[in-house]
């Protein structure tokens, strides 16, 4: 019983030099990828905003024609989808950046509790990516079926 109490009080981290080196390299690359992801999120959001604004530039006379309504509403709808996708893309970037920050912090402080937080952020990243992947697969199979049956009606 005494050993468990001592282990819980001792939060110092004991890892090999090679493991520490690998964690440092991982922290650098996840930060780099998080920054690239933030840039990508910004571009996708701006493209969505541009599509919405482009859809608003259509003269009302053209937008009122029933045959062209869909064509002029399409950029707005696509813009909204892009903006929603940018929000979906934001969370993995945040998780990666948090993993990088906490990993660097744990290595400088040699604190295992901080490493646990870092691993929790990495777990959150992969859990989120798994859910997004499953949702993407489901949408990729359902949307074409709906589109095909929609054209038949």
C-alpha positions as CSV (number, residue, x, y, z in Angstrom):
1,X,0.0,0.0,0.0
2,X,2.9,2.3,0.8
3,X,4.4,1.9,-2.7
4,X,1.2,3.0,-4.4
5,X,1.1,6.2,-2.2
6,X,4.7,7.0,-3.1
7,X,4.0,6.4,-6.8
8,X,1.0,8.8,-6.7
9,X,3.0,11.5,-4.9
10,X,6.0,11.1,-7.2
11,X,5.1,12.8,-10.5
12,X,8.6,12.9,-11.9
13,X,9.0,11.2,-15.2
14,X,11.6,8.6,-16.0
15,X,12.1,7.9,-19.7
16,X,15.1,6.9,-21.8
17,X,17.0,9.5,-23.7
18,X,15.9,8.0,-27.0
19,X,12.2,8.2,-25.9
20,X,12.7,11.8,-24.9
21,X,14.3,12.6,-28.2
22,X,11.4,11.0,-30.1
23,X,8.9,12.9,-28.0
24,X,10.7,16.2,-28.8
25,X,10.7,15.4,-32.5
26,X,7.0,14.5,-32.3
27,X,6.2,17.7,-30.6
28,X,8.0,19.7,-33.2
29,X,6.2,18.0,-36.1
30,X,2.8,18.1,-34.6
31,X,3.2,21.8,-34.0
32,X,4.3,22.3,-37.6
33,X,1.3,20.3,-38.8
34,X,-1.1,22.2,-36.5
35,X,0.1,25.5,-37.9
36,X,-0.4,24.1,-41.5
37,X,-3.9,23.0,-40.4
38,X,-4.7,26.5,-39.0
39,X,-3.6,28.0,-42.4
40,X,-5.8,25.5,-44.2
41,X,-8.7,26.2,-42.0
42,X,-8.3,29.9,-42.7
43,X,-8.1,29.3,-46.5
44,X,-11.2,27.1,-46.5
45,X,-13.1,29.7,-44.4
46,X,-12.1,32.5,-46.7
47,X,-13.1,30.5,-49.8
48,X,-16.5,29.9,-48.2
49,X,-16.9,33.5,-47.3
50,X,-15.9,34.4,-50.9
51,X,-18.5,32.0,-52.4
52,X,-21.2,33.5,-50.2
53,X,-20.3,37.0,-51.2
54,X,-20.1,36.0,-54.9
55,X,-23.6,34.5,-54.6
56,X,-24.8,37.9,-53.2
57,X,-23.4,39.7,-56.2
58,X,-25.9,38.1,-58.6
59,X,-28.4,40.7,-59.8
60,X,-31.9,40.1,-58.4
61,X,-33.4,40.0,-61.9
62,X,-31.3,36.9,-62.7
63,X,-31.9,35.3,-59.3
64,X,-35.6,35.6,-59.7
65,X,-35.7,33.4,-62.8
66,X,-37.0,30.0,-61.8
67,X,-34.7,28.1,-64.1
68,X,-31.6,29.8,-62.8
69,X,-32.4,29.9,-59.1
70,X,-30.4,26.8,-58.3
71,X,-27.4,28.0,-60.3
72,X,-27.2,31.3,-58.4
73,X,-28.0,29.8,-55.0
74,X,-25.3,27.1,-55.4
75,X,-22.3,29.4,-54.5
76,X,-24.0,30.4,-51.3
77,X,-24.8,26.8,-50.3
78,X,-21.3,25.7,-51.2
79,X,-19.9,28.7,-49.2
80,X,-21.9,27.7,-46.2
81,X,-20.6,24.1,-46.5
82,X,-17.0,25.3,-46.8
83,X,-17.4,27.4,-43.7
84,X,-18.9,24.5,-41.8
85,X,-16.0,22.3,-43.0
86,X,-13.5,24.9,-41.7
87,X,-15.1,24.6,-38.3
88,X,-14.8,20.8,-38.4
89,X,-11.1,21.1,-39.5
90,X,-10.3,23.5,-36.6
91,X,-10.6,21.0,-33.8
92,X,-7.9,18.5,-34.9
93,X,-5.5,21.5,-35.3
94,X,-6.2,22.6,-31.8
95,X,-5.7,19.1,-30.4
96,X,-2.4,18.8,-32.2
97,X,-1.2,22.1,-31.0
98,X,-2.2,21.3,-27.4
99,X,-0.3,17.9,-27.7
100,X,2.8,19.8,-28.8
101,X,2.6,22.4,-26.1
102,X,2.0,19.8,-23.3
103,X,4.7,17.4,-24.6
104,X,7.3,20.2,-24.6
105,X,6.2,21.3,-21.2
106,X,6.4,17.8,-19.7
107,X,9.9,17.3,-21.1
108,X,11.1,20.6,-19.7
109,X,9.5,20.0,-16.3
110,X,10.0,16.2,-16.2
111,X,6.4,15.9,-15.0
112,X,4.4,12.7,-15.9
113,X,1.1,14.4,-15.2
114,X,1.7,16.9,-18.0
115,X,2.7,14.0,-20.3
116,X,-0.7,12.3,-19.4
117,X,-2.4,15.5,-20.5
118,X,-0.4,15.5,-23.8
119,X,-1.4,11.9,-24.5
120,X,-5.0,12.8,-23.7
121,X,-4.9,15.5,-26.4
122,X,-3.4,13.1,-28.9
123,X,-6.1,10.6,-28.0
124,X,-8.7,13.3,-28.5
125,X,-7.2,14.1,-31.9
126,X,-7.4,10.4,-33.1
127,X,-10.9,10.0,-31.6
128,X,-12.1,13.1,-33.5
129,X,-10.4,12.0,-36.7
130,X,-12.0,8.6,-36.4
131,X,-15.5,10.0,-36.0
132,X,-15.0,12.4,-38.9
133,X,-13.7,9.6,-41.1
134,X,-16.8,7.4,-40.3
135,X,-19.1,10.4,-40.9
136,X,-17.3,11.0,-44.2
137,X,-17.7,7.4,-45.3
138,X,-21.4,7.4,-44.4
139,X,-22.0,10.7,-46.3
140,X,-20.0,9.5,-49.3
141,X,-22.3,6.5,-49.6
142,X,-25.6,8.2,-48.8
143,X,-25.3,11.4,-50.8
144,X,-24.9,9.7,-54.2
145,X,-27.8,7.4,-53.5
146,X,-30.0,10.3,-52.6
147,X,-28.8,12.3,-55.6
148,X,-29.7,9.3,-57.9
149,X,-33.1,8.8,-56.5
150,X,-33.7,12.6,-56.4
151,X,-33.1,12.8,-60.2
152,X,-35.6,9.9,-60.8
153,X,-38.4,11.7,-59.1
